[in-house]
Amino acid sequence: MRMGIEKASWVYILGIMTLIRKILISCIAVITFTAAAQAEKLSLTEISDYLNSLENVSADFQQSNEDGSVSTGKLLIRRPGRLRLEYGGEFAPLVLVSGGQVGVFDPSSNEPPTRFPLNQTPLSIILKRNVDLTQTKMVVSHTARGNDTYVRAQDPDHPEYGYIDLIFGDAPILKAWKIKSQDGSETFIQLTKMELGGSLKSSLFNIKSEAKKRGTPIE
């Protein structure tokens, strides 16, 4: 009788262990499937097509600087080749991109805007008429983190100009970027309340017109 009870106990224990094993295998399968789903990244072709589809864009932005300071403002993009970063607050700078140039306005100065060629900044990559991230040596890294896709891109002919990190959510949608310029400085910009379409006047991006309006004309 005792042998029967012990045998029954072992059968019961083995049954419990088998059940636990099945549960563990199911949990591992679910975790693996979830991780795989989260890790699925947008292709470079999808991202390139998305960027090329953008024409007029407006969004709020928050900029994090290397010194720990944070700035906010309004971003306007008119592709190809035009961008406006309008910072909020008194004595706030203004950055305009048009005509192949970047113009930085300092309201606390009576000097004309600082200007430099757009093609010497990583920002030129997303403002091109035809964005092609599949171009050889343009993309340095292409990864997924959670549901977001991260792309680090550079000018393949001039990697010394720095790089731009682009962060895309599902759909895709551009959520943020970080620029490391050729002088080593880094700037992170996060976008919110993005709106597509509409009409943006060319004057919003005109560096010469803005300089003239501010009383610091340039030739």
N, C-alpha and C positions, 0 to 999 in steps of 0.2 A: 504493500500500500504506500509506504514511504517513497519507494522508488518511482511509483506512479506520480506522486505529488512533485518530486524533484524534476522528473521529466517534463511535467506540465509547466513547471516554473521556467525551465530553460526554453521551452517552446514559446512561452509568453515573452521572455526577455529578448529572444531572437526576433520575435515579431515586432517588438518595440524598436529594436535597433534597426531593423529593415525600414520601418516607417520613418524613423529619424533620418536615415540615409537618403530616402526618397525626398523628404522635405528639404534637406540640405542641397541636394542636386537641383531641385526646382528653384530654390533661392539663388543659387549660383548662376543658373541659366537666366533668371530674370535680371540679376545684376549685370551680367555680361551683355545681355540684349540692350538694357537701358544705357550702359556705358557706350556701347557701339552706336546707338541712336544719337546720343548726345555728341559723340565725337565726329559725326558725319559733317564734313566741311563743304562749303560752296566751292565749286571749281573755279579756276582762274578765268575760264571762258565766261562763266555766269557773271562773275564780278566785273569783267571787262565790259560785257554787254550792258550791265546795270549802269556803270559809270557813263558809258556812251549814250545811254537813254536820258540822262539828266540834262536839262537845259536851264531852266530858271529854278533856283532853289533858295529858300529862305529858312532860317533856323535860329534859335537862341543858342548861345554857346557859353561854356565855362572853360576858362583857360587856367591850367596849373603851371606855374613857373618853377624854375630850379631853386629859387630862393624861398620857396614855400608859399609865396603869395598866390592869390586867386583873383582872376579878372573875369568879368561877364560882359556880354554884349550881344550884338546882332550880326549874323553872318548872311551875306548874300553871294550867290554864285550865278554867273551867267556864262555857261559854257558855249564855245570854248574860250579859254584865256582870260576870263574876268572874275574877280573876287573882291569882296569888300568885308573887312572886319571892323565893325564900328563898336568901339569899347564904350561902356557906360561910365558915368562919373565925371567929375570936374577934372579938367586938364588930362583927359583920356586921349590916348593916341588913336590914330586911324590908319589902317593899312589898306591900300588899294592895289589891285593888280589889273593891268590892261596894257595893250600895245607891246606885250613882251617884256614889260618892266614891273617891278614891285616898288611902290612908293610908300614910305613910312612917314606920317605926319606927327610932329610933336607940338601940341598946342602951347607948351610952355616956352617954345623957341620962336624966334623971329626969322629963322633960317628956312630956306626951301626944304621940301621933303628929301629924305635920304632915298636914293634910288639905286637899284641894282638889277641885273638881268634875271628874268623869271627862270630861264633855262639853267641857271646856276643854283636853283633851289629844288628840293625834292617835291615841292608843291606842284611843280610843272607837270608831274606825272599824271595827276588826276584832272588837270585843266587842259590837257591836250585835246585836239579835235578828235583824234582816234586813239583811245586807250587800248593797249594790247599788253596785258600782263603775262601773256604766254611768250613774249619776246625773250630770246636767250639772254640769260644772266641778269634780267631785270628783277625777278623775284628772288630774294635771298632766303626767305622762309615762308611756309604756307602751312598753318596749323589750325586745329580746332581746340577751343577751350569752352566746355559746356556746350551751349547752343550757338556760340559765336565763332566766326572765322577770322583769323589774324593773318594779315599779309604784310611782309616787309619788302618794300620795293626801292630800287635805286636806278639811277641813270646807268645803264650797262657800259656806256662809253666813258662816264665820268663818276665812278663810285666815290671819288674824293669830295663830291658835292654833298654827301650825306645820304640819309635815307628817310623814308616815311613809313611808319607803321599804320596800317589801316585796319579798323575793326568793324566787322559787318555782322548784323543780326540776321535772322531768317528773313526770307522773302526775295532778294536781300535788301538790306537797308544800311546805309552808312551811319554808324553810331559815334565814331570817334577817330581821331588820328593823333599820332605823335611824330614830330619832326625832329630829327637830329641834323643840324646844319653842319657845314664844313668847318665852322669854328668850334664845334664840339658842344654847343648849347642845345638843350632839349626843351621842347614846348609841347604840352599835351592839351588837346582841345576835344571836349565832349559836346555832342550836339543833342538838342532836344527840340520838341515842337517843330519838326521839319515839315515844310510845306513845299510841294512841287507845282510847277506850272505858273500861270499868271504872266505878267509882263514886268520886266525890270528895265528902266531907262538906261541908256548908255552913259548918261551924265553921272550916274551913281558911281561909275568906275573910272571916270576920266581924271587922271592924275594932274594934268595941266590945268584943267578947269577948276579943280579943287584948290590947287596952289594959288591960282589967280584970285579966287574968292576969299582966300585967307590973307591976301596981301603979300604973298611970297611967290611971285610969278617965276616960272622957269622957262627956259628957251626950248 
